[in-house]
Amino acid sequence: MPLSDQFTAATQKALLELYPIFSSLVPQDYRRVVRPTAPGTHSISIEPYRGSSSWMAFIRVLETSSVVGELQTVIKYSQPELSYHLVLPGQAMSLADCKALLVTWCSALEVDPTAQQSLPKAIDSLLADLGRLLDEKTLTHRAITSLVGVKLSGVDVPIHVDRGVTLRPLSENEVVELGAQDIAFGQPHDLLSHSVSCCIDYQSQCGFTLEATSPQALVVSDFIQEAWNRSANILRALHVLKRGRAGVFLTQTEFTPKLLPFLGGGSSWPLNRPTFASLELLSTEVREFLDLERALLDATRQELRIAADRLVDAENRLSPVDALLDAVIGLEVVLNPMDSSELAFRVALNYAFLALPEHRRERYDRVRLIQRTRNRVVHGGLNLQSADAATIDEHASLAKACLRDVLKSFLLDDSLKGNKKFDADFWLDRVIPVVVGEDKLVLPNTN
């Protein structure tokens, strides 16, 4: 349904009068801005910007403007849905006061380069977009999860992980905005101690409604959980691909296009973040990364995702003791024959038989070595103050490498794919395979 002529004319008149005032208002708020200047170095400055004080100053202008009252009346009779309740997943807000609409539209014009050359043309474009939005009633729900510790080397364009999911470099402006916080009210995100240069961009289409009365029940959405699940799977794939430490820096959500109020979303961040840029994804590794991510997502064995999570935990542990324990638990999750007898021996043997015969003894000895160190740690015979404490760090690295090797085998080797249970028979077939067509062994009669 197109916008009414009365509403279009009243909005054009209001924006032609108010936007020049909006754009000329002197910012009345200040924020701390961190800008990367070179690898490992930053500049810090206090800069003016439009925050809550600036918006309140513009609201005071709107309260004394006659065109605001005129637009409010036109909306009531010609475009009443713009005075209803905006209902989004998990929230509902009243649009009764058109001042919020005018602030939103002025903000949209400010980022439209056309407004600098021809304000009437930019307003016409904004109204056309608003008409389509009200007709289609569809927004894009977006979660941008910035990553710490990950560097995309030689990757200048988004990596399309799946429909609506990309791993991409952050723009210089996006990095600046991550570390910019209001000096009075903001909670700073410490870019000085964290290397942040890329993000996971997750997008999904989202419907909204405009309802005359406040809804009795809100629409439930699992978008946030889906975005978190996909980010977790991408981090699993990166850690399975290669050694390194990576995690989430900040997750921000929003709805676009921002042509209605209250579409800003929110943000969340983990309690702990890796502090060093130690996982570099090369352009030559993108294909394998995508294969691993898809294999982890599609894996019918939940054990593989559990083990991959243990690998992520192991890489991000500060203590080599904790890293060793996490990695060994991950190995046992996948290689445990679901038989309580001789667990350690069977885990080592099963790991050995994932390889060709010439490498099996070496692999067996490797896991047995890790298990002995793990047992000494668990039972109190070895700690970080022991004379041979360096063994813990060495064997923690070895355990993580073994777990990474196991996960790659099960995710990428066609002979190991499927959903057959990891029981004793599964591993027996691997260690002593059945030879099809061979004559059965005839045992001598002992009677």
KOLNUTI-873941 format. One record per residue (C-alpha): residue in one letter; chain; x negated, y negated, z negated. Coordinates in nm, 4 decimals, padded with zeros to 6 digits, m for minus. Example, Ala and Ser with C-alpha at 12.3 -4.5 7.8 and 13.67 -1.06 7.14 Angstrom:
{pt "a" "A" {m01.2300 00.4500 m00.7800}}
{pt "s" "A" {m01.3670 00.1060 m00.7140}}
This chain:
{pt "m" "A" {00.0000 00.0000 00.0000}}
{pt "p" "A" {m00.1598 m00.3323 00.1051}}
{pt "l" "A" {m00.2071 m00.6192 m00.1392}}
{pt "s" "A" {00.0750 m00.8744 m00.1363}}
{pt "d" "A" {00.0179 m01.2000 00.0494}}
{pt "q" "A" {00.0958 m01.3997 m00.2656}}
{pt "f" "A" {m00.1617 m01.2073 m00.4708}}
{pt "t" "A" {m00.4245 m01.2333 m00.1957}}
{pt "a" "A" {m00.3787 m01.6108 m00.1641}}
{pt "a" "A" {m00.3806 m01.6690 m00.5417}}
{pt "t" "A" {m00.6947 m01.4553 m00.5890}}
{pt "q" "A" {m00.8779 m01.6305 m00.3057}}
{pt "k" "A" {m00.7931 m01.9678 m00.4573}}
{pt "a" "A" {m00.9034 m01.8621 m00.8066}}
{pt "l" "A" {m01.2336 m01.7108 m00.6951}}
{pt "l" "A" {m01.3202 m02.0017 m00.4655}}
{pt "e" "A" {m01.2850 m02.2313 m00.7663}}
{pt "l" "A" {m01.4289 m02.0104 m01.0408}}
{pt "y" "A" {m01.7174 m01.8204 m00.8798}}
{pt "p" "A" {m01.9342 m02.1326 m00.8229}}
{pt "i" "A" {m01.8908 m02.2105 m01.1941}}
{pt "f" "A" {m01.9759 m01.8504 m01.2857}}
{pt "s" "A" {m02.2895 m01.8406 m01.0716}}
{pt "s" "A" {m02.4158 m02.1744 m01.2058}}
{pt "l" "A" {m02.3737 m02.0964 m01.5764}}
{pt "v" "A" {m02.7080 m02.0985 m01.7592}}
{pt "p" "A" {m02.7745 m01.7605 m01.9278}}
{pt "q" "A" {m02.7373 m01.7941 m02.3042}}
{pt "d" "A" {m02.8746 m01.4552 m02.4117}}
{pt "y" "A" {m03.2276 m01.3167 m02.4286}}
{pt "r" "A" {m03.3695 m00.9690 m02.3876}}
{pt "r" "A" {m03.7014 m00.7912 m02.4215}}
{pt "v" "A" {m03.8159 m00.6700 m02.0800}}
{pt "v" "A" {m04.0859 m00.4060 m02.0209}}
{pt "r" "A" {m04.2270 m00.3901 m01.6685}}
{pt "p" "A" {m04.4733 m00.1254 m01.5462}}
{pt "t" "A" {m04.7688 m00.3052 m01.3855}}
{pt "a" "A" {m04.9974 m00.0080 m01.3143}}
{pt "p" "A" {m05.0195 00.3568 m01.4225}}
{pt "g" "A" {m05.0218 00.3491 m01.8028}}
{pt "t" "A" {m04.9944 m00.0307 m01.8359}}
{pt "h" "A" {m04.6964 m00.2611 m01.8870}}
{pt "s" "A" {m04.6095 m00.6241 m01.9347}}
{pt "i" "A" {m04.3653 m00.7370 m02.2050}}
{pt "s" "A" {m04.1663 m01.0587 m02.1880}}
{pt "i" "A" {m03.8604 m01.2244 m02.3419}}
{pt "e" "A" {m03.6269 m01.3358 m02.0634}}
{pt "p" "A" {m03.2844 m01.5049 m02.0459}}
{pt "y" "A" {m02.9932 m01.3029 m01.9089}}
{pt "r" "A" {m02.6156 m01.2966 m01.9079}}
{pt "g" "A" {m02.5035 m01.1084 m02.2165}}
{pt "s" "A" {m02.2164 m01.1410 m02.4641}}
{pt "s" "A" {m02.2764 m01.5117 m02.5379}}
{pt "s" "A" {m02.2851 m01.5940 m02.1669}}
{pt "w" "A" {m01.9633 m01.4025 m02.1016}}
{pt "m" "A" {m01.7893 m01.5828 m02.3869}}
{pt "a" "A" {m01.8925 m01.9161 m02.2358}}
{pt "f" "A" {m01.7305 m01.8171 m01.9055}}
{pt "i" "A" {m01.4176 m01.6939 m02.0860}}
{pt "r" "A" {m01.3839 m02.0398 m02.2406}}
{pt "v" "A" {m01.3941 m02.1867 m01.8884}}
{pt "l" "A" {m01.1201 m01.9460 m01.7799}}
{pt "e" "A" {m00.9022 m02.0438 m02.0770}}
{pt "t" "A" {m00.8936 m02.4062 m01.9581}}
{pt "s" "A" {m00.8460 m02.3316 m01.5867}}
{pt "s" "A" {m00.4993 m02.3779 m01.4337}}
{pt "v" "A" {m00.5669 m02.1230 m01.1548}}
{pt "v" "A" {m00.5924 m01.8431 m01.4141}}
{pt "g" "A" {m00.2360 m01.9007 m01.5297}}
{pt "e" "A" {m00.1177 m01.9188 m01.1706}}
{pt "l" "A" {m00.2861 m01.5863 m01.0893}}
{pt "q" "A" {m00.1408 m01.4250 m01.4014}}
{pt "t" "A" {00.2104 m01.5216 m01.2894}}
{pt "v" "A" {00.1526 m01.3973 m00.9332}}
{pt "i" "A" {00.0231 m01.0629 m01.0632}}
{pt "k" "A" {00.3320 m01.0230 m01.2839}}
{pt "y" "A" {00.5738 m01.0584 m00.9917}}
{pt "s" "A" {00.3725 m00.9623 m00.6800}}
{pt "q" "A" {00.1075 m00.7131 m00.7965}}
{pt "p" "A" {00.2382 m00.5857 m01.1320}}
{pt "e" "A" {00.0227 m00.2683 m01.1427}}
{pt "l" "A" {m00.2770 m00.4941 m01.2143}}
{pt "s" "A" {m00.1202 m00.5761 m01.5518}}
{pt "y" "A" {m00.0605 m00.2083 m01.6423}}
{pt "h" "A" {m00.2809 00.0342 m01.8356}}
{pt "l" "A" {m00.5863 00.1699 m01.6526}}
{pt "v" "A" {m00.5996 00.5417 m01.7343}}
{pt "l" "A" {m00.9340 00.7182 m01.6853}}
{pt "p" "A" {m01.0502 01.0580 m01.8149}}
{pt "g" "A" {m01.0627 01.0257 m02.1924}}
{pt "q" "A" {m00.9647 00.6583 m02.2106}}
{pt "a" "A" {m00.6904 00.4069 m02.1373}}
{pt "m" "A" {m00.7244 00.0258 m02.1367}}
{pt "s" "A" {m00.4756 m00.2526 m02.0886}}
{pt "l" "A" {m00.5190 m00.4887 m01.7896}}
{pt "a" "A" {m00.2609 m00.7357 m01.9229}}
{pt "d" "A" {m00.5099 m01.0247 m01.9390}}
{pt "c" "A" {m00.6234 m01.1206 m01.5884}}
{pt "k" "A" {m00.9339 m01.2955 m01.7274}}
{pt "a" "A" {m01.1025 m00.9528 m01.7475}}
{pt "l" "A" {m01.0193 m00.8997 m01.3797}}
{pt "l" "A" {m01.1703 m01.2354 m01.2832}}
{pt "v" "A" {m01.4914 m01.1665 m01.4776}}
{pt "t" "A" {m01.5177 m00.8282 m01.3014}}
{pt "w" "A" {m01.4621 m00.9783 m00.9562}}
{pt "c" "A" {m01.7092 m01.2630 m01.0149}}
{pt "s" "A" {m01.9681 m01.0047 m01.1255}}
{pt "a" "A" {m01.9037 m00.8053 m00.8057}}
{pt "l" "A" {m01.9492 m01.1174 m00.5920}}
{pt "e" "A" {m02.2771 m01.1952 m00.7682}}
{pt "v" "A" {m02.4384 m00.8727 m00.6395}}
{pt "d" "A" {m02.2926 m00.9137 m00.2894}}
{pt "p" "A" {m02.5533 m01.0884 m00.0678}}
{pt "t" "A" {m02.2732 m01.2081 00.1630}}
{pt "a" "A" {m02.1545 m01.4452 m00.1108}}
{pt "q" "A" {m02.4712 m01.6522 m00.0709}}
{pt "q" "A" {m02.3976 m01.7225 00.2966}}
{pt "s" "A" {m02.0156 m01.7238 00.3043}}
{pt "l" "A" {m01.8124 m01.7048 m00.0156}}
{pt "p" "A" {m01.4730 m01.6803 00.1661}}
{pt "k" "A" {m01.6011 m01.3853 00.3698}}
{pt "a" "A" {m01.7313 m01.2100 00.0547}}
{pt "i" "A" {m01.3947 m01.2631 m00.1187}}
{pt "d" "A" {m01.2079 m01.1177 00.1801}}
{pt "s" "A" {m01.4352 m00.8102 00.1687}}
{pt "l" "A" {m01.3800 m00.7721 m00.2067}}
{pt "l" "A" {m01.0017 m00.7868 m00.1648}}
{pt "a" "A" {m01.0134 m00.5314 00.1164}}
{pt "d" "A" {m01.2114 m00.2947 m00.1066}}
{pt "l" "A" {m00.9692 m00.3557 m00.3944}}
{pt "g" "A" {m00.6732 m00.2740 m00.1689}}
{pt "r" "A" {m00.8314 00.0579 m00.0667}}
{pt "l" "A" {m00.9096 00.1408 m00.4289}}
{pt "l" "A" {m00.5518 00.0784 m00.5412}}
{pt "d" "A" {m00.4232 00.2826 m00.2480}}
{pt "e" "A" {m00.6526 00.5838 m00.2926}}
{pt "k" "A" {m00.6681 00.5743 m00.6750}}
{pt "t" "A" {m01.0109 00.7419 m00.6660}}
{pt "l" "A" {m01.3386 00.6416 m00.8304}}
{pt "t" "A" {m01.6823 00.7972 m00.8290}}
{pt "h" "A" {m01.7816 00.9184 m01.1756}}
{pt "r" "A" {m02.1594 00.8983 m01.1992}}
{pt "a" "A" {m02.4178 01.0182 m01.4510}}
{pt "i" "A" {m02.7767 00.9030 m01.4089}}
{pt "t" "A" {m03.0155 01.1064 m01.6232}}
{pt "s" "A" {m03.3611 00.9524 m01.6242}}
{pt "l" "A" {m03.6401 01.2028 m01.6862}}
{pt "v" "A" {m03.9540 01.1577 m01.8907}}
{pt "g" "A" {m04.2700 01.3482 m01.8049}}
{pt "v" "A" {m04.1730 01.4201 m01.4427}}
{pt "k" "A" {m04.3527 01.2618 m01.1501}}
{pt "l" "A" {m04.2434 01.3054 m00.7884}}
{pt "s" "A" {m04.5660 01.3017 m00.5892}}
{pt "g" "A" {m04.5275 01.2290 m00.2191}}
{pt "v" "A" {m04.1477 01.2447 m00.2541}}
{pt "d" "A" {m04.0052 00.9062 m00.1560}}
{pt "v" "A" {m03.6478 01.0066 m00.0730}}
{pt "p" "A" {m03.3814 01.1811 m00.2831}}
{pt "i" "A" {m03.4105 01.5596 m00.3109}}
{pt "h" "A" {m03.0610 01.6946 m00.2437}}
{pt "v" "A" {m03.0232 01.9706 m00.5013}}
{pt "d" "A" {m02.6552 02.0324 m00.4319}}
{pt "r" "A" {m02.3439 01.8447 m00.3271}}
{pt "g" "A" {m02.3299 01.5364 m00.5486}}
{pt "v" "A" {m02.6613 01.6240 m00.7198}}
{pt "t" "A" {m02.9930 01.4594 m00.6316}}
{pt "l" "A" {m03.3344 01.4316 m00.7907}}
{pt "r" "A" {m03.4707 01.0946 m00.6851}}
{pt "p" "A" {m03.7273 00.8272 m00.7685}}
{pt "l" "A" {m03.6046 00.5354 m00.9779}}
{pt "s" "A" {m03.6249 00.1918 m00.8205}}
{pt "e" "A" {m03.8453 m00.0688 m00.9859}}
{pt "n" "A" {m03.5351 m00.2565 m01.0987}}
{pt "e" "A" {m03.3821 00.0595 m01.2495}}
{pt "v" "A" {m03.6975 00.1220 m01.4538}}
{pt "v" "A" {m03.6932 m00.2382 m01.5790}}
{pt "e" "A" {m03.3258 m00.2095 m01.6784}}
{pt "l" "A" {m03.4005 00.1102 m01.8735}}
{pt "g" "A" {m03.6412 m00.0720 m02.1015}}
{pt "a" "A" {m03.4578 m00.4066 m02.1204}}
{pt "q" "A" {m03.2681 m00.4629 m02.4463}}
{pt "d" "A" {m03.0945 m00.7606 m02.6061}}
{pt "i" "A" {m03.3251 m00.9014 m02.8751}}
{pt "a" "A" {m03.0359 m00.9464 m03.1187}}
{pt "f" "A" {m02.8174 m00.6399 m03.0669}}
{pt "g" "A" {m02.9927 m00.3898 m02.8405}}
{pt "q" "A" {m03.1690 m00.0714 m02.9443}}
{pt "p" "A" {m03.4936 m00.0539 m02.7488}}
{pt "h" "A" {m03.5849 00.2493 m02.5399}}
{pt "d" "A" {m03.9607 00.2853 m02.5688}}
{pt "l" "A" {m04.0963 00.2852 m02.2134}}
{pt "l" "A" {m04.4424 00.2008 m02.3472}}
{pt "s" "A" {m04.4838 00.5532 m02.4883}}
{pt "h" "A" {m04.2975 00.7397 m02.2145}}
{pt "s" "A" {m04.3555 00.7841 m01.8436}}
{pt "v" "A" {m04.0226 00.7454 m01.6598}}
{pt "s" "A" {m04.0127 00.7294 m01.2806}}
{pt "c" "A" {m03.7324 00.9586 m01.1560}}
{pt "c" "A" {m03.3789 01.0656 m01.2400}}
{pt "i" "A" {m03.1066 01.3221 m01.1784}}
{pt "d" "A" {m02.8135 01.1516 m01.0080}}
{pt "y" "A" {m02.4894 01.3477 m01.0578}}
{pt "q" "A" {m02.1686 01.2239 m00.8895}}
{pt "s" "A" {m01.8127 01.3533 m00.8772}}
{pt "q" "A" {m01.4845 01.2119 m00.7520}}
{pt "c" "A" {m01.2420 01.1061 m01.0237}}
{pt "g" "A" {m00.8784 01.0015 m01.0011}}
{pt "f" "A" {m00.7232 00.7219 m01.2085}}
{pt "t" "A" {m00.3734 00.5904 m01.2644}}
{pt "l" "A" {m00.2143 00.2569 m01.3490}}
{pt "e" "A" {00.0724 00.3109 m01.5914}}
{pt "a" "A" {00.3261 00.0559 m01.7137}}
{pt "t" "A" {00.3239 00.1933 m02.0691}}
{pt "s" "A" {00.0394 00.3246 m02.2797}}
{pt "p" "A" {m00.0034 00.7001 m02.2133}}
{pt "q" "A" {00.0871 00.9390 m02.4939}}
{pt "a" "A" {m00.1962 01.1769 m02.4053}}
{pt "l" "A" {m00.5300 01.1140 m02.2360}}
{pt "v" "A" {m00.6674 01.3055 m01.9387}}
{pt "v" "A" {m00.9381 01.5526 m02.0407}}
{pt "s" "A" {m01.2507 01.5725 m01.8264}}
{pt "d" "A" {m01.5489 01.8076 m01.8407}}
{pt "f" "A" {m01.7636 01.5752 m01.6265}}
{pt "i" "A" {m02.0119 01.4962 m01.9049}}
{pt "q" "A" {m02.0590 01.8652 m01.9840}}
{pt "e" "A" {m02.1024 01.9492 m01.6148}}
{pt "a" "A" {m02.3616 01.6724 m01.5735}}
{pt "w" "A" {m02.5489 01.7988 m01.8815}}
{pt "n" "A" {m02.5393 02.1591 m01.7556}}
{pt "r" "A" {m02.6817 02.0607 m01.4173}}
{pt "s" "A" {m02.9565 01.8478 m01.5731}}
{pt "a" "A" {m03.0486 02.1376 m01.8023}}
{pt "n" "A" {m03.0686 02.3742 m01.5055}}
{pt "i" "A" {m03.2939 02.1351 m01.3106}}
{pt "l" "A" {m03.5269 02.1115 m01.6103}}
{pt "r" "A" {m03.5320 02.4910 m01.6346}}
{pt "a" "A" {m03.6302 02.5170 m01.2672}}
{pt "l" "A" {m03.9064 02.2579 m01.3022}}
{pt "h" "A" {m04.0581 02.4429 m01.5995}}
{pt "v" "A" {m04.0326 02.7806 m01.4271}}
{pt "l" "A" {m04.1975 02.6318 m01.1193}}
{pt "k" "A" {m04.5106 02.5187 m01.3017}}
{pt "r" "A" {m04.6595 02.4343 m01.6376}}
{pt "g" "A" {m04.5918 02.0932 m01.7880}}
{pt "r" "A" {m04.3755 01.9063 m02.0330}}
{pt "a" "A" {m04.0581 01.7268 m01.9247}}
{pt "g" "A" {m03.7272 01.6225 m02.0739}}
{pt "v" "A" {m03.4418 01.3738 m02.0733}}
{pt "f" "A" {m03.5130 01.0082 m02.1462}}
{pt "l" "A" {m03.1641 00.8586 m02.1177}}
{pt "t" "A" {m02.8273 00.9494 m01.9634}}
{pt "q" "A" {m02.6020 00.6666 m01.8443}}
{pt "t" "A" {m02.2500 00.7059 m01.7084}}
{pt "e" "A" {m02.0370 00.4720 m01.5018}}
{pt "f" "A" {m01.7473 00.4551 m01.2580}}
{pt "t" "A" {m01.7809 00.2940 m00.9169}}
{pt "p" "A" {m01.6847 00.0793 m00.7346}}
{pt "k" "A" {m01.6662 m00.1709 m01.0205}}
{pt "l" "A" {m01.3598 m00.3627 m00.9045}}
{pt "l" "A" {m01.1582 m00.3048 m01.2226}}
{pt "p" "A" {m01.2610 m00.3802 m01.5822}}
{pt "f" "A" {m01.3933 m00.1204 m01.8281}}
{pt "l" "A" {m01.5813 00.0944 m01.5741}}
{pt "g" "A" {m01.9240 00.0522 m01.7338}}
{pt "g" "A" {m01.9323 00.3925 m01.9070}}
{pt "g" "A" {m02.1863 00.4615 m02.1825}}
{pt "s" "A" {m02.5268 00.6062 m02.2602}}
{pt "s" "A" {m02.6850 00.8791 m02.4726}}
{pt "w" "A" {m03.0352 01.0063 m02.5379}}
{pt "p" "A" {m03.1992 01.3056 m02.7106}}
{pt "l" "A" {m03.3606 01.2925 m03.0532}}
{pt "n" "A" {m03.6998 01.3902 m02.9104}}
{pt "r" "A" {m03.8636 01.3009 m02.5806}}
{pt "p" "A" {m04.1888 01.4236 m02.4265}}
{pt "t" "A" {m04.4473 01.1464 m02.4361}}
{pt "f" "A" {m04.6798 01.2381 m02.1511}}
{pt "a" "A" {m04.6318 01.2596 m01.7749}}
{pt "s" "A" {m04.7462 01.6169 m01.7316}}
{pt "l" "A" {m04.5158 01.7784 m01.4749}}
{pt "e" "A" {m04.5872 01.6648 m01.1219}}
{pt "l" "A" {m04.3553 01.7917 m00.8475}}
{pt "l" "A" {m04.5438 01.7869 m00.5179}}
{pt "s" "A" {m04.3680 01.7515 m00.1847}}
{pt "t" "A" {m04.5024 02.0960 m00.0901}}
{pt "e" "A" {m04.3284 02.2485 m00.3950}}
{pt "v" "A" {m03.9802 02.1085 m00.3320}}
{pt "r" "A" {m03.8571 02.4138 m00.1409}}
{pt "e" "A" {m03.9599 02.6571 m00.4152}}
{pt "f" "A" {m03.8112 02.4278 m00.6801}}
{pt "l" "A" {m03.4767 02.4251 m00.4964}}
{pt "d" "A" {m03.4838 02.8058 m00.4599}}
{pt "l" "A" {m03.5496 02.8462 m00.8328}}
{pt "e" "A" {m03.2793 02.5977 m00.9308}}
{pt "r" "A" {m03.0186 02.7723 m00.7173}}
{pt "a" "A" {m03.1281 03.1178 m00.8369}}
{pt "l" "A" {m03.0996 03.0091 m01.2019}}
{pt "l" "A" {m02.7574 02.8594 m01.1353}}
{pt "d" "A" {m02.6296 03.1712 m00.9571}}
{pt "a" "A" {m02.8006 03.4291 m01.1800}}
{pt "t" "A" {m02.5533 03.6894 m01.3051}}
{pt "r" "A" {m02.7843 03.7703 m01.5947}}
{pt "q" "A" {m02.7442 03.5149 m01.8728}}
{pt "e" "A" {m03.0718 03.6467 m02.0184}}
{pt "l" "A" {m03.2654 03.4658 m01.7443}}
{pt "r" "A" {m03.1224 03.1263 m01.8406}}
{pt "i" "A" {m03.1809 03.1990 m02.2100}}
{pt "a" "A" {m03.5427 03.2923 m02.1382}}
{pt "a" "A" {m03.5881 02.9830 m01.9205}}
{pt "d" "A" {m03.4591 02.7678 m02.2085}}
{pt "r" "A" {m03.7178 02.9314 m02.4320}}
{pt "l" "A" {m03.9844 02.8400 m02.1782}}
{pt "v" "A" {m03.8647 02.4766 m02.1797}}
{pt "d" "A" {m03.8762 02.4797 m02.5607}}
{pt "a" "A" {m04.2226 02.6371 m02.5597}}
{pt "e" "A" {m04.3643 02.3743 m02.3224}}
{pt "n" "A" {m04.2212 02.0923 m02.5336}}
{pt "r" "A" {m04.3388 02.2209 m02.8721}}
{pt "l" "A" {m04.6072 02.0119 m03.0376}}
{pt "s" "A" {m04.7298 02.3094 m03.2401}}
{pt "p" "A" {m04.8937 02.5975 m03.0513}}
{pt "v" "A" {m04.7526 02.8321 m03.3181}}
{pt "d" "A" {m04.3969 02.7372 m03.2223}}
{pt "a" "A" {m04.4859 02.7494 m02.8501}}
{pt "l" "A" {m04.6226 03.1026 m02.8890}}
{pt "l" "A" {m04.3132 03.2260 m03.0733}}
{pt "d" "A" {m04.0727 03.0701 m02.8237}}
{pt "a" "A" {m04.2562 03.2174 m02.5254}}
{pt "v" "A" {m04.2727 03.5680 m02.6769}}
{pt "i" "A" {m03.9018 03.5539 m02.7624}}
{pt "g" "A" {m03.8355 03.4587 m02.3997}}
{pt "l" "A" {m04.0354 03.7581 m02.2802}}
{pt "e" "A" {m03.8456 03.9893 m02.5129}}
{pt "v" "A" {m03.5088 03.8525 m02.3956}}
{pt "v" "A" {m03.5848 03.9636 m02.0380}}
{pt "l" "A" {m03.8120 04.2639 m02.0927}}
{pt "n" "A" {m03.6429 04.4162 m02.3985}}
{pt "p" "A" {m03.5173 04.7611 m02.2855}}
{pt "m" "A" {m03.2167 04.7343 m02.5244}}
{pt "d" "A" {m03.3729 05.0164 m02.7205}}
{pt "s" "A" {m03.4928 04.9496 m03.0752}}
{pt "s" "A" {m03.7768 05.2018 m03.0624}}
{pt "e" "A" {m04.1298 05.0859 m02.9783}}
{pt "l" "A" {m04.0165 04.7399 m02.8658}}
{pt "a" "A" {m04.3616 04.5871 m02.8353}}
{pt "f" "A" {m04.4999 04.8771 m02.6289}}
{pt "r" "A" {m04.2004 04.8786 m02.3972}}
{pt "v" "A" {m04.2083 04.5002 m02.3428}}
{pt "a" "A" {m04.5751 04.5181 m02.2433}}
{pt "l" "A" {m04.5186 04.8239 m02.0234}}
{pt "n" "A" {m04.2191 04.6684 m01.8499}}
{pt "y" "A" {m04.4155 04.3506 m01.7808}}
{pt "a" "A" {m04.6950 04.5576 m01.6317}}
{pt "f" "A" {m04.4621 04.7398 m01.3927}}
{pt "l" "A" {m04.3333 04.4171 m01.2397}}
{pt "a" "A" {m04.6634 04.4081 m01.0489}}
{pt "l" "A" {m04.8519 04.6256 m00.8015}}
{pt "p" "A" {m05.0394 04.9263 m00.9456}}
{pt "e" "A" {m05.3834 04.7621 m00.9326}}
{pt "h" "A" {m05.2678 04.4796 m01.1652}}
{pt "r" "A" {m05.0603 04.6777 m01.4144}}
{pt "r" "A" {m05.3229 04.7601 m01.6774}}
{pt "e" "A" {m05.4467 04.4019 m01.6851}}
{pt "r" "A" {m05.0909 04.2754 m01.7318}}
{pt "y" "A" {m05.0187 04.5333 m02.0031}}
{pt "d" "A" {m05.3319 04.4324 m02.1982}}
{pt "r" "A" {m05.2402 04.0654 m02.1609}}
{pt "v" "A" {m04.8977 04.1006 m02.3252}}
{pt "r" "A" {m05.0283 04.3323 m02.5981}}
{pt "l" "A" {m05.2870 04.0658 m02.6827}}
{pt "i" "A" {m05.0136 03.8021 m02.7083}}
{pt "q" "A" {m04.8012 04.0330 m02.9260}}
{pt "r" "A" {m05.0851 04.0968 m03.1708}}
{pt "t" "A" {m05.1437 03.7234 m03.2115}}
{pt "r" "A" {m04.7715 03.6651 m03.2543}}
{pt "n" "A" {m04.7537 03.9351 m03.5248}}
{pt "r" "A" {m05.0472 03.7809 m03.7110}}
{pt "v" "A" {m04.8711 03.4430 m03.7055}}
{pt "v" "A" {m04.5337 03.5815 m03.8167}}
{pt "h" "A" {m04.6797 03.7921 m04.0972}}
{pt "g" "A" {m04.9121 03.5247 m04.2321}}
{pt "g" "A" {m05.2474 03.6500 m04.1057}}
{pt "l" "A" {m05.3105 03.3537 m03.8742}}
{pt "n" "A" {m05.2282 02.9825 m03.8915}}
{pt "l" "A" {m05.3636 02.6490 m03.7714}}
{pt "q" "A" {m05.6132 02.6413 m04.0583}}
{pt "s" "A" {m05.7618 02.9842 m03.9814}}
{pt "a" "A" {m06.1159 03.0156 m03.8525}}
{pt "d" "A" {m05.9883 03.1475 m03.5205}}
{pt "a" "A" {m05.6947 02.9026 m03.4951}}
{pt "a" "A" {m05.7944 02.8220 m03.1351}}
{pt "t" "A" {m05.6591 03.1669 m03.0475}}
{pt "i" "A" {m05.3043 03.0418 m03.1157}}
{pt "d" "A" {m05.3253 02.7637 m02.8573}}
{pt "e" "A" {m05.4972 02.9892 m02.6031}}
{pt "h" "A" {m05.2443 03.2687 m02.6394}}
{pt "a" "A" {m04.9493 03.0272 m02.6474}}
{pt "s" "A" {m05.0564 02.9054 m02.3019}}
{pt "l" "A" {m05.0981 03.2656 m02.1885}}
{pt "a" "A" {m04.7509 03.3583 m02.3201}}
{pt "k" "A" {m04.5878 03.0681 m02.1362}}
{pt "a" "A" {m04.7646 03.1694 m01.8151}}
{pt "c" "A" {m04.6413 03.5283 m01.8554}}
{pt "l" "A" {m04.2839 03.4133 m01.9185}}
{pt "r" "A" {m04.2971 03.1850 m01.6146}}
{pt "d" "A" {m04.4219 03.4789 m01.4074}}
{pt "v" "A" {m04.1391 03.7046 m01.5297}}
{pt "l" "A" {m03.8707 03.4444 m01.4550}}
{pt "k" "A" {m04.0012 03.3851 m01.1038}}
{pt "s" "A" {m04.0017 03.7593 m01.0412}}
{pt "f" "A" {m03.6394 03.8055 m01.1424}}
{pt "l" "A" {m03.5193 03.4881 m00.9694}}
{pt "l" "A" {m03.6995 03.5256 m00.6373}}
{pt "d" "A" {m03.7676 03.9006 m00.5905}}
{pt "d" "A" {m03.4735 04.0603 m00.4092}}
{pt "s" "A" {m03.5523 04.4011 m00.5606}}
{pt "l" "A" {m03.4881 04.2615 m00.9094}}
{pt "k" "A" {m03.1723 04.0627 m00.8375}}
{pt "g" "A" {m02.8244 04.1788 m00.9321}}
{pt "n" "A" {m02.6384 04.2304 m01.2547}}
{pt "k" "A" {m02.7522 04.5761 m01.3637}}
{pt "k" "A" {m02.8060 04.5834 m01.7404}}
{pt "f" "A" {m03.1619 04.5611 m01.8710}}
{pt "d" "A" {m03.1277 04.9000 m02.0437}}
{pt "a" "A" {m03.3728 05.1853 m02.0786}}
{pt "d" "A" {m03.2620 05.3392 m01.7479}}
{pt "f" "A" {m03.3279 05.0115 m01.5638}}
{pt "w" "A" {m03.6889 05.0082 m01.6813}}
{pt "l" "A" {m03.7321 05.3837 m01.6376}}
{pt "d" "A" {m03.6437 05.3432 m01.2698}}
{pt "r" "A" {m03.9110 05.0725 m01.2480}}
{pt "v" "A" {m04.1802 05.2736 m01.4270}}
{pt "i" "A" {m04.0914 05.6155 m01.2800}}
{pt "p" "A" {m03.8851 05.5517 m00.9683}}
{pt "v" "A" {m03.6556 05.8185 m00.8313}}
{pt "v" "A" {m03.7907 05.9506 m00.5019}}
{pt "v" "A" {m03.4964 06.0059 m00.2692}}
{pt "g" "A" {m03.5052 06.3317 m00.0691}}
{pt "e" "A" {m03.7851 06.4969 m00.2668}}
{pt "d" "A" {m03.7286 06.8559 m00.3770}}
{pt "k" "A" {m03.6454 06.8941 m00.7438}}
{pt "l" "A" {m03.9112 07.0386 m00.9706}}
{pt "v" "A" {m03.8387 07.4035 m01.0603}}
{pt "l" "A" {m03.9419 07.4817 m01.4177}}
{pt "p" "A" {m04.0708 07.8330 m01.4985}}
{pt "n" "A" {m03.8422 08.0697 m01.6804}}
{pt "t" "A" {m03.9512 08.0838 m02.0432}}
{pt "n" "A" {m03.7263 08.3723 m02.1392}}
